[in-house]
Amino acid sequence: MALPSGGHFTNSYTNDQLSRVVTPDTAIDYDYDCNGNVSKVTEGNETVSLSYDGDLLASIQYSGELSTSIGQQFNSDFVVDQLTYAGSSAGYAYDR
């Protein structure tokens, strides 16, 4: 696809899933878990890894220039009830 600047970007697919995007400036790679969820996105030395509890996003791990993680836990209604960032946790309660 052409960009207004005259550059192009190209999408590549593996098994009908986006596996790579190449732009004039960079390339971004995508990996998937066995359930078809995005499990890792990599651009150069930067990586974002995602893990799931079933279909619910449970944690995000950043590595590269920013190295930290975000985790979330769900209650029985599949609503986030705890969030963890950089080793600190916060609980959430909801009114019904």
Helices and strands as residue ranges (DSSP letters): E 10-14, E 17-22, E 27-32, E 38-43, E 46-53, E 56-63, E 68-74, E 80-85, E 88-91
